[in-house]
Amino acid sequence: MNRFYLLLTLSSLSISFSPLFSGEFEGIYTVGNRECRVTPIRMAFEVICKPSNKRKIFFYQGEDKEKRIFRTDDGDSSDFFVFDDLSFQSGVFIGNDGIRRKVKKRNSFRSDQF
């Protein structure tokens, strides 16, 4: 009888820890005319874009009308990634200057490209 409750508890735990998203905000993205690498770090996402190689940290902000939003923690001068859906394949980048750039995930790339 104890095994049954243990299995039931473990299966409940595995369900509650299921992924929040069906896709992942990770990999190489084309942002306007730049290539950017996104890497998850702890509870955030490191974004480095060529050619500047400047590092920015983005945090998951939430969702609005089924769009997923990530932003820097720079107050009024934050940058945003706004994705069309849970696949994180396309969306828009809104810079702190207000300029909007198309975002598209690259599904294939060579490791030496970045």
RORO-721146 format. One record per residue: residue in three letters; residue number from 1; x negated, y negated, z of N, C-alpha, C in turn. Coordinates in nm, 2 decimals, padded with zeros to 4 digits. Example, Ala and Ser with C-alpha at 12.3 -4.5 7.8 and 13.67 -1.06 7.14 Angstrom:
+-----+-----+--------+--------+--------+--------+--------+--------+--------+--------+--------+
!   r !   k !    n_X !    n_Y !    n_Z !   ca_X !   ca_Y !   ca_Z !    c_X !    c_Y !    c_Z !
+-----+-----+--------+--------+--------+--------+--------+--------+--------+--------+--------+
! ALA !   1 ! -01.32 !  00.57 !  00.78 ! -01.23 !  00.45 !  00.78 ! -01.32 !  00.33 !  00.78 !
! SER !   2 ! -01.28 !  00.22 !  00.71 ! -01.37 !  00.11 !  00.71 ! -01.29 !  00.00 !  00.79 !
+-----+-----+--------+--------+--------+--------+--------+--------+--------+--------+--------+
***
This chain:
+-----+-----+--------+--------+--------+--------+--------+--------+--------+--------+--------+
!   r !   k !    n_X !    n_Y !    n_Z !   ca_X !   ca_Y !   ca_Z !    c_X !    c_Y !    c_Z !
+-----+-----+--------+--------+--------+--------+--------+--------+--------+--------+--------+
! MET !   1 ! -00.08 !  00.12 !  00.00 !  00.00 !  00.00 !  00.00 ! -00.09 ! -00.13 !  00.00 !
! ASN !   2 ! -00.20 ! -00.13 !  00.07 ! -00.28 ! -00.24 !  00.08 ! -00.35 ! -00.28 ! -00.06 !
! ARG !   3 ! -00.38 ! -00.17 ! -00.13 ! -00.43 ! -00.19 ! -00.27 ! -00.33 ! -00.27 ! -00.36 !
! PHE !   4 ! -00.21 ! -00.24 ! -00.35 ! -00.11 ! -00.30 ! -00.43 ! -00.11 ! -00.45 ! -00.40 !
! TYR !   5 ! -00.11 ! -00.49 ! -00.27 ! -00.11 ! -00.64 ! -00.24 ! -00.24 ! -00.70 ! -00.28 !
! LEU !   6 ! -00.35 ! -00.63 ! -00.27 ! -00.48 ! -00.69 ! -00.32 ! -00.47 ! -00.72 ! -00.47 !
! LEU !   7 ! -00.42 ! -00.62 ! -00.54 ! -00.41 ! -00.64 ! -00.69 ! -00.32 ! -00.75 ! -00.72 !
! LEU !   8 ! -00.21 ! -00.75 ! -00.65 ! -00.11 ! -00.86 ! -00.68 ! -00.17 ! -01.00 ! -00.65 !
! THR !   9 ! -00.24 ! -01.01 ! -00.54 ! -00.31 ! -01.13 ! -00.50 ! -00.41 ! -01.17 ! -00.61 !
! LEU !  10 ! -00.50 ! -01.08 ! -00.65 ! -00.60 ! -01.11 ! -00.75 ! -00.54 ! -01.15 ! -00.88 !
! SER !  11 ! -00.43 ! -01.08 ! -00.92 ! -00.37 ! -01.12 ! -01.05 ! -00.31 ! -01.26 ! -01.04 !
! SER !  12 ! -00.25 ! -01.29 ! -00.93 ! -00.20 ! -01.43 ! -00.91 ! -00.31 ! -01.53 ! -00.91 !
! LEU !  13 ! -00.42 ! -01.50 ! -00.85 ! -00.54 ! -01.60 ! -00.86 ! -00.58 ! -01.62 ! -01.00 !
! SER !  14 ! -00.59 ! -01.51 ! -01.08 ! -00.64 ! -01.52 ! -01.22 ! -00.55 ! -01.60 ! -01.30 !
! ILE !  15 ! -00.42 ! -01.59 ! -01.27 ! -00.32 ! -01.67 ! -01.35 ! -00.33 ! -01.82 ! -01.31 !
! SER !  16 ! -00.36 ! -01.85 ! -01.19 ! -00.36 ! -01.99 ! -01.15 ! -00.49 ! -02.06 ! -01.19 !
! PHE !  17 ! -00.59 ! -01.98 ! -01.23 ! -00.72 ! -02.04 ! -01.28 ! -00.73 ! -02.03 ! -01.43 !
! SER !  18 ! -00.62 ! -02.02 ! -01.50 ! -00.62 ! -02.01 ! -01.64 ! -00.66 ! -02.15 ! -01.70 !
! PRO !  19 ! -00.72 ! -02.16 ! -01.82 ! -00.77 ! -02.28 ! -01.87 ! -00.66 ! -02.39 ! -01.88 !
! LEU !  20 ! -00.69 ! -02.51 ! -01.87 ! -00.60 ! -02.62 ! -01.88 ! -00.57 ! -02.65 ! -02.02 !
! PHE !  21 ! -00.66 ! -02.63 ! -02.11 ! -00.65 ! -02.66 ! -02.25 ! -00.67 ! -02.54 ! -02.34 !
! SER !  22 ! -00.61 ! -02.54 ! -02.46 ! -00.63 ! -02.43 ! -02.55 ! -00.76 ! -02.44 ! -02.63 !
! GLY !  23 ! -00.81 ! -02.56 ! -02.65 ! -00.93 ! -02.59 ! -02.71 ! -01.03 ! -02.64 ! -02.61 !
! GLU !  24 ! -01.15 ! -02.69 ! -02.66 ! -01.25 ! -02.74 ! -02.57 ! -01.30 ! -02.87 ! -02.62 !
! PHE !  25 ! -01.32 ! -02.97 ! -02.54 ! -01.39 ! -03.09 ! -02.57 ! -01.54 ! -03.07 ! -02.56 !
! GLU !  26 ! -01.60 ! -03.01 ! -02.66 ! -01.74 ! -02.96 ! -02.66 ! -01.78 ! -02.94 ! -02.80 !
! GLY !  27 ! -01.91 ! -02.97 ! -02.83 ! -01.96 ! -02.94 ! -02.96 ! -02.00 ! -03.07 ! -03.04 !
! ILE !  28 ! -02.01 ! -03.06 ! -03.17 ! -02.05 ! -03.17 ! -03.25 ! -01.92 ! -03.24 ! -03.31 !
! TYR !  29 ! -01.91 ! -03.37 ! -03.30 ! -01.80 ! -03.45 ! -03.36 ! -01.85 ! -03.55 ! -03.45 !
! THR !  30 ! -01.78 ! -03.58 ! -03.56 ! -01.80 ! -03.69 ! -03.64 ! -01.72 ! -03.81 ! -03.58 !
! VAL !  31 ! -01.78 ! -03.92 ! -03.54 ! -01.71 ! -04.03 ! -03.49 ! -01.74 ! -04.15 ! -03.58 !
! GLY !  32 ! -01.64 ! -04.18 ! -03.66 ! -01.67 ! -04.28 ! -03.76 ! -01.77 ! -04.23 ! -03.86 !
! ASN !  33 ! -01.89 ! -04.30 ! -03.87 ! -02.00 ! -04.25 ! -03.95 ! -02.11 ! -04.19 ! -03.87 !
! ARG !  34 ! -02.09 ! -04.16 ! -03.74 ! -02.19 ! -04.11 ! -03.65 ! -02.17 ! -03.97 ! -03.62 !
! GLU !  35 ! -02.27 ! -03.90 ! -03.58 ! -02.26 ! -03.76 ! -03.53 ! -02.28 ! -03.76 ! -03.38 !
! CYS !  36 ! -02.20 ! -03.70 ! -03.30 ! -02.21 ! -03.70 ! -03.16 ! -02.20 ! -03.56 ! -03.10 !
! ARG !  37 ! -02.28 ! -03.53 ! -03.01 ! -02.28 ! -03.40 ! -02.94 ! -02.21 ! -03.42 ! -02.80 !
! VAL !  38 ! -02.11 ! -03.34 ! -02.77 ! -02.04 ! -03.34 ! -02.65 ! -02.08 ! -03.21 ! -02.57 !
! THR !  39 ! -02.12 ! -03.23 ! -02.44 ! -02.16 ! -03.13 ! -02.36 ! -02.09 ! -03.14 ! -02.22 !
! PRO !  40 ! -02.01 ! -03.04 ! -02.18 ! -01.95 ! -03.04 ! -02.05 ! -02.06 ! -03.05 ! -01.94 !
! ILE !  41 ! -02.05 ! -03.13 ! -01.84 ! -02.14 ! -03.14 ! -01.72 ! -02.05 ! -03.16 ! -01.60 !
! ARG !  42 ! -02.05 ! -03.06 ! -01.51 ! -01.98 ! -03.07 ! -01.39 ! -01.83 ! -03.10 ! -01.42 !
! MET !  43 ! -01.78 ! -03.21 ! -01.37 ! -01.64 ! -03.24 ! -01.39 ! -01.63 ! -03.35 ! -01.50 !
! ALA !  44 ! -01.72 ! -03.36 ! -01.59 ! -01.73 ! -03.47 ! -01.69 ! -01.78 ! -03.42 ! -01.82 !
! PHE !  45 ! -01.80 ! -03.51 ! -01.92 ! -01.85 ! -03.47 ! -02.05 ! -01.96 ! -03.57 ! -02.09 !
! GLU !  46 ! -02.08 ! -03.52 ! -02.12 ! -02.18 ! -03.61 ! -02.17 ! -02.17 ! -03.62 ! -02.32 !
! VAL !  47 ! -02.17 ! -03.74 ! -02.37 ! -02.17 ! -03.77 ! -02.52 ! -02.29 ! -03.84 ! -02.56 !
! ILE !  48 ! -02.36 ! -03.79 ! -02.66 ! -02.48 ! -03.85 ! -02.71 ! -02.46 ! -03.86 ! -02.86 !
! CYS !  49 ! -02.47 ! -03.98 ! -02.92 ! -02.45 ! -04.00 ! -03.06 ! -02.58 ! -04.05 ! -03.13 !
! LYS !  50 ! -02.60 ! -04.00 ! -03.25 ! -02.71 ! -04.04 ! -03.33 ! -02.67 ! -04.17 ! -03.40 !
! PRO !  51 ! -02.76 ! -04.26 ! -03.43 ! -02.91 ! -04.25 ! -03.41 ! -02.95 ! -04.31 ! -03.28 !
! SER !  52 ! -02.87 ! -04.37 ! -03.20 ! -02.91 ! -04.44 ! -03.08 ! -02.96 ! -04.34 ! -02.97 !
! ASN !  53 ! -02.90 ! -04.22 ! -02.96 ! -02.92 ! -04.12 ! -02.86 ! -02.88 ! -04.18 ! -02.72 !
! LYS !  54 ! -02.80 ! -04.28 ! -02.72 ! -02.75 ! -04.33 ! -02.59 ! -02.65 ! -04.24 ! -02.52 !
! ARG !  55 ! -02.67 ! -04.21 ! -02.40 ! -02.59 ! -04.12 ! -02.32 ! -02.47 ! -04.19 ! -02.26 !
! LYS !  56 ! -02.35 ! -04.13 ! -02.28 ! -02.23 ! -04.19 ! -02.21 ! -02.16 ! -04.07 ! -02.14 !
! ILE !  57 ! -02.10 ! -04.09 ! -02.03 ! -02.03 ! -03.99 ! -01.95 ! -01.88 ! -04.02 ! -01.96 !
! PHE !  58 ! -01.80 ! -03.92 ! -02.01 ! -01.66 ! -03.94 ! -02.02 ! -01.59 ! -03.85 ! -01.92 !
! PHE !  59 ! -01.47 ! -03.89 ! -01.87 ! -01.39 ! -03.81 ! -01.78 ! -01.25 ! -03.79 ! -01.84 !
! TYR !  60 ! -01.19 ! -03.68 ! -01.80 ! -01.06 ! -03.65 ! -01.85 ! -00.96 ! -03.75 ! -01.77 !
! GLN !  61 ! -00.89 ! -03.83 ! -01.85 ! -00.80 ! -03.93 ! -01.79 ! -00.66 ! -03.87 ! -01.77 !
! GLY !  62 ! -00.61 ! -03.79 ! -01.87 ! -00.48 ! -03.74 ! -01.87 ! -00.42 ! -03.73 ! -02.01 !
! GLU !  63 ! -00.29 ! -03.73 ! -02.01 ! -00.22 ! -03.72 ! -02.14 ! -00.12 ! -03.83 ! -02.16 !
! ASP !  64 ! -00.09 ! -03.86 ! -02.28 !  00.02 ! -03.96 ! -02.31 !  00.08 ! -03.91 ! -02.44 !
! LYS !  65 !  00.21 ! -03.87 ! -02.44 !  00.28 ! -03.82 ! -02.55 !  00.21 ! -03.71 ! -02.62 !
! GLU !  66 !  00.16 ! -03.61 ! -02.54 !  00.09 ! -03.49 ! -02.58 ! -00.05 ! -03.52 ! -02.64 !
! LYS !  67 ! -00.10 ! -03.63 ! -02.63 ! -00.24 ! -03.66 ! -02.67 ! -00.32 ! -03.66 ! -02.54 !
! ARG !  68 ! -00.44 ! -03.60 ! -02.56 ! -00.54 ! -03.59 ! -02.45 ! -00.63 ! -03.70 ! -02.45 !
! ILE !  69 ! -00.66 ! -03.77 ! -02.33 ! -00.74 ! -03.89 ! -02.33 ! -00.86 ! -03.87 ! -02.24 !
! PHE !  70 ! -00.98 ! -03.90 ! -02.29 ! -01.10 ! -03.90 ! -02.21 ! -01.16 ! -04.04 ! -02.21 !
! ARG !  71 ! -01.22 ! -04.09 ! -02.10 ! -01.27 ! -04.23 ! -02.10 ! -01.39 ! -04.24 ! -02.01 !
! THR !  72 ! -01.47 ! -04.34 ! -02.04 ! -01.58 ! -04.37 ! -01.96 ! -01.53 ! -04.45 ! -01.83 !
! ASP !  73 ! -01.60 ! -04.45 ! -01.73 ! -01.56 ! -04.52 ! -01.61 ! -01.62 ! -04.66 ! -01.60 !
! ASP !  74 ! -01.59 ! -04.74 ! -01.70 ! -01.65 ! -04.87 ! -01.70 ! -01.54 ! -04.98 ! -01.68 !
! GLY !  75 ! -01.43 ! -04.95 ! -01.61 ! -01.33 ! -05.05 ! -01.59 ! -01.26 ! -05.10 ! -01.72 !
! ASP !  76 ! -01.26 ! -05.23 ! -01.74 ! -01.19 ! -05.29 ! -01.85 ! -01.27 ! -05.27 ! -01.98 !
! SER !  77 ! -01.40 ! -05.24 ! -01.97 ! -01.48 ! -05.22 ! -02.09 ! -01.51 ! -05.07 ! -02.12 !
! SER !  78 ! -01.41 ! -04.98 ! -02.09 ! -01.42 ! -04.84 ! -02.11 ! -01.41 ! -04.80 ! -02.26 !
! ASP !  79 ! -01.47 ! -04.69 ! -02.30 ! -01.45 ! -04.63 ! -02.43 ! -01.36 ! -04.51 ! -02.41 !
! PHE !  80 ! -01.28 ! -04.48 ! -02.51 ! -01.18 ! -04.37 ! -02.51 ! -01.19 ! -04.28 ! -02.62 !
! PHE !  81 ! -01.17 ! -04.15 ! -02.60 ! -01.14 ! -04.05 ! -02.70 ! -01.00 ! -04.01 ! -02.68 !
! VAL !  82 ! -00.92 ! -04.02 ! -02.78 ! -00.77 ! -03.98 ! -02.78 ! -00.75 ! -03.87 ! -02.88 !
! PHE !  83 ! -00.73 ! -03.75 ! -02.84 ! -00.71 ! -03.64 ! -02.93 ! -00.57 ! -03.61 ! -02.96 !
! ASP !  84 ! -00.54 ! -03.57 ! -03.08 ! -00.41 ! -03.55 ! -03.14 ! -00.33 ! -03.44 ! -03.06 !
! ASP !  85 ! -00.40 ! -03.33 ! -03.02 ! -00.34 ! -03.22 ! -02.95 ! -00.44 ! -03.14 ! -02.87 !
! LEU !  86 ! -00.40 ! -03.02 ! -02.82 ! -00.48 ! -02.94 ! -02.74 ! -00.60 ! -02.87 ! -02.80 !
! SER !  87 ! -00.61 ! -02.88 ! -02.93 ! -00.72 ! -02.81 ! -03.00 ! -00.85 ! -02.90 ! -03.00 !
! PHE !  88 ! -00.83 ! -03.03 ! -02.97 ! -00.95 ! -03.12 ! -02.97 ! -01.02 ! -03.13 ! -03.10 !
! GLN !  89 ! -00.95 ! -03.10 ! -03.21 ! -01.01 ! -03.10 ! -03.35 ! -01.02 ! -03.24 ! -03.41 !
! SER !  90 ! -00.92 ! -03.33 ! -03.38 ! -00.92 ! -03.46 ! -03.44 ! -00.85 ! -03.56 ! -03.35 !
! GLY !  91 ! -00.88 ! -03.68 ! -03.37 ! -00.82 ! -03.79 ! -03.29 ! -00.88 ! -03.92 ! -03.33 !
! VAL !  92 ! -00.89 ! -04.01 ! -03.23 ! -00.95 ! -04.14 ! -03.25 ! -01.04 ! -04.18 ! -03.14 !
! PHE !  93 ! -01.15 ! -04.25 ! -03.17 ! -01.23 ! -04.31 ! -03.06 ! -01.21 ! -04.46 ! -03.06 !
! ILE !  94 ! -01.18 ! -04.51 ! -02.94 ! -01.16 ! -04.65 ! -02.93 ! -01.27 ! -04.71 ! -02.84 !
! GLY !  95 ! -01.36 ! -04.79 ! -02.90 ! -01.47 ! -04.84 ! -02.83 ! -01.43 ! -04.96 ! -02.74 !
! ASN !  96 ! -01.52 ! -05.00 ! -02.66 ! -01.49 ! -05.11 ! -02.57 ! -01.47 ! -05.24 ! -02.64 !
! ASP !  97 ! -01.51 ! -05.24 ! -02.77 ! -01.49 ! -05.36 ! -02.85 ! -01.36 ! -05.36 ! -02.92 !
! GLY !  98 ! -01.28 ! -05.25 ! -02.90 ! -01.15 ! -05.24 ! -02.96 ! -01.14 ! -05.18 ! -03.10 !
! ILE !  99 ! -01.26 ! -05.15 ! -03.15 ! -01.27 ! -05.09 ! -03.29 ! -01.23 ! -04.94 ! -03.27 !
! ARG ! 100 ! -01.15 ! -04.90 ! -03.37 ! -01.10 ! -04.76 ! -03.37 ! -01.18 ! -04.68 ! -03.48 !
! ARG ! 101 ! -01.22 ! -04.56 ! -03.44 ! -01.29 ! -04.48 ! -03.54 ! -01.23 ! -04.34 ! -03.54 !
! LYS ! 102 ! -01.22 ! -04.28 ! -03.65 ! -01.16 ! -04.14 ! -03.66 ! -01.26 ! -04.04 ! -03.60 !
! VAL ! 103 ! -01.21 ! -03.94 ! -03.54 ! -01.28 ! -03.84 ! -03.47 ! -01.25 ! -03.70 ! -03.54 !
! LYS ! 104 ! -01.34 ! -03.62 ! -03.57 ! -01.32 ! -03.49 ! -03.63 ! -01.43 ! -03.40 ! -03.58 !
! LYS ! 105 ! -01.38 ! -03.28 ! -03.52 ! -01.48 ! -03.18 ! -03.47 ! -01.54 ! -03.11 ! -03.59 !
! ARG ! 106 ! -01.67 ! -03.09 ! -03.59 ! -01.74 ! -03.01 ! -03.69 ! -01.74 ! -02.87 ! -03.64 !
! ASN ! 107 ! -01.68 ! -02.78 ! -03.72 ! -01.68 ! -02.64 ! -03.67 ! -01.80 ! -02.56 ! -03.70 !
! SER ! 108 ! -01.89 ! -02.61 ! -03.79 ! -02.01 ! -02.54 ! -03.81 ! -02.13 ! -02.65 ! -03.82 !
! PHE ! 109 ! -02.24 ! -02.61 ! -03.77 ! -02.36 ! -02.70 ! -03.77 ! -02.48 ! -02.61 ! -03.74 !
! ARG ! 110 ! -02.59 ! -02.66 ! -03.79 ! -02.72 ! -02.59 ! -03.75 ! -02.77 ! -02.65 ! -03.62 !
! SER ! 111 ! -02.84 ! -02.56 ! -03.55 ! -02.88 ! -02.61 ! -03.41 ! -02.99 ! -02.72 ! -03.43 !
! ASP ! 112 ! -03.06 ! -02.73 ! -03.54 ! -03.16 ! -02.83 ! -03.56 ! -03.10 ! -02.96 ! -03.61 !
! GLN ! 113 ! -02.97 ! -02.97 ! -03.63 ! -02.91 ! -03.09 ! -03.68 ! -02.89 ! -03.20 ! -03.57 !
! PHE ! 114 ! -02.91 ! -03.16 ! -03.45 ! -02.89 ! -03.26 ! -03.34 ! -03.00 ! -03.25 ! -03.24 !
+-----+-----+--------+--------+--------+--------+--------+--------+--------+--------+--------+
***
